[in-house]
Amino acid sequence: MALITSEVDLAEAFRGRKILITGHTGFKGGWLSLWLRRLGASVVGLSLPPSIPSFYLATGLGDVIDGHEGDIRSAADVAGAIGGQDFDLVIHMAAQAVVRASFENPVDTYATNVVGTAIVLDAARRMKSLKGVIVVTSDKCYENREWVWGYRENDPMGGRDPYSSSKGCAELVAAAYRSSFFNDPNGPQLVSVRAGNVIGGGDWGADRLVPDLVRSVEGGNPARLRNPSSVRPWQHVFEPLRGYMMLAAHLLQGRTSFAGGWNFGPDQEATVNVGTLADMVVDQWGDAPPKYIVEPQVNAPVESTILRLDSTKARTELGWKPVLRLRDTVSITVAWYRKYREDPRNIRSFSEHQIEQYAAAWKQEVEHEARPLPLRDIGDWKDAS
């Protein structure tokens, strides 16, 4: 069975395909929509209105994809947004994605992440042209035992807080739909995907480390680090999105052996604590860097102190592995925000340039079986023509 080893392979699979993305106005959904357009797919989006600011608005994505506003908690909204259209692929990314917000409004978190997932999957199973569904959850879907090794796809789902629990529940919903409605070996297949803490340009999400640091530059108030010693698997947004698309390409080509759950986590060197990542952003920013203070909160919600993913399955069965080192990941991320501050009107072309450079790095990694593009060689990440 042929592996997907380059962006050319992805383009061959996606060109002319019609794809529904829920959550297209979000950070990851926006980058995925832009990348799929680059590959020749026809993208239809379903999401709540974009936040201000957002990657979606900054890049003018609404001009190049068919976006629809709708709430996935409402079957009527989903049906109305789809409007009877048929799709080759559904990628479900819409979610309530903020851990602390899940403590403030747990019912809404469950309604969005659990009921919303069921509603989207129920609409997908009725699509005649469907080849596959990808449900995007989180590394926090696993029952967190605070151990030092990575969680594998066959570890139990769980969650000690509403957000983590809702993601575990979403995985159970996906597994039930897979067994009940996507079990025909000759029919569409369903996969679920889990990634680590994703960073990259264009993320302005609340209670997220890099956006908080960026806001400290824009507003002058330092970011507040609640748990600087908490260990997380950090990765650039391109890394898991490439994994999702590699899986999708196999589904579109009728390969049924890829159904199930998949982890996409970084190498060990990119699993560091929050304070270390913050220092790396500050060091690479240059003039007038972000500022932060350590400010533990009294009676703050309990969050995991260590979390890692084991991506052996993706490496051995899919041929996916990280392309970027953590230092490169931070450099690319900082470059995007600095470019946005200097030249916001050209940020879409700069974003497309970063995708192009990442695709070249992937190609080099595959061809030479070595870590590509050491930091001294990636100046053109920052200076798109």
N, C-alpha and C positions, 0 to 999 in steps of 0.2 A: 504494500500500500504506500503510495507516494506521500511524503510529508510536505507540509507547507513550509518553505524555506526562504521566501522572499516576498516583497510587496508585489512583485509581478504575479506570483501565485495567488495572492489575495485578489488582485484586480481581475484575474481570470475567473475567479469564483463569484465575485460581486458585481461585475459589469452587467448592467441592465436589470439587476435584481431589484425588487421592491421590498423595502424593509421598514417595519414599524419600530420606532424607538420610543418607549415611555420614559419620561424624564429628560427629554432632549434639551430643555433649557437649563439643566444642571451642569455642574463642572465636568464630570466624566461624560455625561450625555452629549454635551456640546462638542467636546473634543472628538468623541466617536462619530458624531454626525458629520463634522468637518472632514474627518479621515475617510469615511465611507463615500462622501461626495467625491473626494479625490480619486477613489477607486472606481468610480463610475456607477455607483448604486443610486437608486431613486429613494430618497429618505423622506418618510412621513413621521412627524413627531406628535406626541401626545403628552401634555404636561400642564401643570399650573403655570400662571404667568411668571416670567423670569424675575429674579430678584434684581435690585439695582444697588450697586453695579453687578455685572455678571459676564462670564465669557460669552454667552449667547448674544448679549447686546453689544459688547465691545467689538466682536468680530462681525456683526451684522449677519448672523446665521439665518435670520428670518428671510433674507433675500435669496437664499440658495436652497432652502429646504422647505417642504410643505408642513408648516407647524400648525397645530391645533391646540387650543386651550381646553382642558378638561380635568376632572378630578377622578382618579382611579378608584376612589371609594364609592363611586356611583356607576352602576352598570349602564344607566341611561347616558351618562356623560361619555363613557367609553364607546358605547354603540354610536352615539351621535358624532363623536370625533372621527371614528373610523368611517362612518357613512357608507357601510356596505362594501368597502374596498376589500380586496383580497391581497395577501402578502406572501412572499416567499419565506420571510423570516421575521420573527418577533423577538426583540431584545428588550426585556423588562428591567429598567433601571430606576424608575420613579420610586421614591421612598422618603420617609422621614429619617434623616441620616445623622441627627445630632444627639449624642448620648445624653447630654444634660437636659435637652428639651424633652426627652422621654420621661424624665422625672417630673417635669412640670405638667406634662399632659400625656400620661401613659395611654389613655384610651385612644386618643388620636393616633399615637404611634402604632398601636396594634391595628387600628382600623386601616391605616395606610399600608403598613408593611405586611400584614397578614391577609385581611379581607381584600385589600386592593390587589394583592398578588393573585388571589383566587379569581377575582373578577376578570383580570387581564388574561389569565390562563383559560378561563371559560370562553372568552371571546376568541382566543387563538385557536382552540380546538375545533371551532366551526369554520375555519378558513380552508377552502378547498385546495388552494395552491401551496399551502404551508409545507415547508421542508424541515423546519426546526424552530425551537424556542430556546432562548438563553435567559435564565433568571439570575440576576446579579444580586448577591446578598452581601456578606461581609465576613472577615476573619473572626468577628465577634459572635458568629453563630454557634461556635463550639462551646461545650461546657468547659469553662475555664478553671483549670486546676492549678494555675500559677506554677506550672512546671517549666523547666528550662529548654526542653526540646519542642520541636514544632508539632502542631496538630495535623493529623492526616485525615484524608477524606472519609475514612471509616470510623473516626472517633465520634462519640455521641454529641448530638446537638444539645444546647442548653442556654444558659444565660442567667446571671444574677441580678441584672437590672432590666427595665422594660425594653430598652433598645436591643440589647443582646438577645433577650428572650424572644422579641418579635422577629429577629433575623433567624433564630433557630426555628421558630414556628413557620416562617416563610419557606425554609428548606423542607420542612415536613409537608407543607402544602404542595410544594413542587414535586416531592417524592410521591405523594398520593396521586397527583395528576399524571405523573409519569407512568405509574403502575396501572392506573385506571383508564386513561384516555390516550396516552402516547406509547402504548406497548406493542403496536403492530410493527414488526421488523421491516415491513415494506412502506410504512407510513412515516410521518414526521416524528422526530426525536426531541427530547427535552433534556437540557443540561442546566446545571446550576454552577455558578462560579463565585469564588471567594478570593479577595485580595487583601493585602495589608494596608497600612496607612499611606494613602496616595497623595502626592504633592505634584505641583506643576503650575504653570502660569494660568491666570484667569480664575483662580479659586478665591472667592470672597466669603466663604461660608462662615457662619458664626461658630465660636468656640473651637476654632481650628488653628493650629500653631502658626503655619506660614501666613495665612490671611491676617491673623492677629499681629504678626510682626510687620507685615506690609502696612496695616492700618496705623501702626506706631510711627511710620515714616510720614504718612499722609496727615495724621491728626496731631502728632506730637506727644500723645500720651503713650507711655511704655506698655508693651504687652505684658500680661500677667501669667506667669507660669505656675500652675497649681501643683503639678506633680513632675518636677524636672527629672526625677530619677526613674520614672516609668519607662520601660523598654518597649519599643515598637518596631515593627518591620517597615521601614520607609522605602518607597519606590516611586519613580516618576510615573505619571498617569499613562504614558505610552506603553509601559511594560505590561500591565494587565490588559489594556485594550487590545494589544497585539495578540495576547493569549485568547481573548474572547473571539477575535476575528478569525484566528486560526481554527478554533473549534467550529465557528459558524461556517467557515469555508468547507469543512468536512461534511457538515450537515447538509449544506446546499448541494453537495456533490453525491448525496445519497449514502453516505457511510454511516452505518448504524452503531458501530462499536464505541462511539464516543459519548453516548448517553450516560448521565450520572453527574456526580459532583467533582469539581476540579479546584485545586488551590493554585494561586499565582502569587508567590511571595518572593522577596529579594534574597540575595545571598547573605551569608552570615555577617559579612562586613558592613552591611547596610541595616543591621538590626542594632540600633543604639538607643540611648535614652533621650528623652525630650530635650534636656539641657544641652546635650552634645549637638543635636540637630539645630537648635536655636543658635548656638555659637557658630556653626558652619554657615548659616544664612548671614549672620552679622559679618563674619570674616570675608565673605565673597561679595558683599553688597558694594563695597567701595566707599565713596564719599557719602556723608550723612546716613550712616547705616541705621537699621532698626534698633530699637532699645527694648529691653525687657527687665522685669523685676520678678523675683521669686516671691509669691504671695499665697501660701497655703490657706485654704478657706476653712473656717471652723464649721463643723457639721456639713461639710461638702458631701455630695453623693459619692459612694465608694466606686472607684474605677479599678480595672485590672492594673497590676504593676508590671506584668511581663506577659508578652503575647508573641508567639512565633508561628509561622506556617511551614509545613513540610511540602515542598512542591515536587517531590520525586516523581509522582505520577505524570505531571505535565512534562517533566524533562524526558522521561523514558518512553512514554506512549504518544506524546504530541510533538516532541522535538522542540519544546519551548524552554528557554532559560533566559535569565536577565541579560541584557546587553550593557546596561550602564552601571558604573560604580556609583556609590553614594555621592562622592565629590562631584562627579559629572551631573548627577541628578539635581543637586543643589545649584550648580552653576547654570544649568539650562533654565531652571525655575526662576532664579534671580534675574537672568537675562530677559525673560519675558516681561516681568514687572517693570524693569527699568526701561525697556523699549516702550511699554504702554505709557509710562509717564512722559517719555520724550516725544513720542510720535503715535498717538492713539489712532489716528486715521488710517495708518498702515498696519494695524496689528493683525488683521486677518492674513495678509500676505506673509507677515513674520511668523505667524502660527503655522501656516502651510510650509514655510521654509524649515521650521523646527521638525515637523513631521518628515519632510524630505530628508533632512540630515539624520534623523533617527533611523529611517528606512535604510540609508546608506550604511549606518553603523551596524545594523542587523545583518545586512548583506556581507559586510566585512567580517563580522563575527562568525558567520556560517562558513565563509570561504577559507578563513585562516584558522578557525578553531582557537582563537585567542581573544583576550580581552581587548576590545577595540578602543580607538580614540582616547588615548591618555589626555588628561586635561590640557596639556600644553599644545595639543593639536586641534582643539575645538573652538578656536577663536571665531569661526564663521557661525557658530550657534548664536553669537551675540551680534554679528554684523551681517544681517541678511541684505542681499542686494535688492 
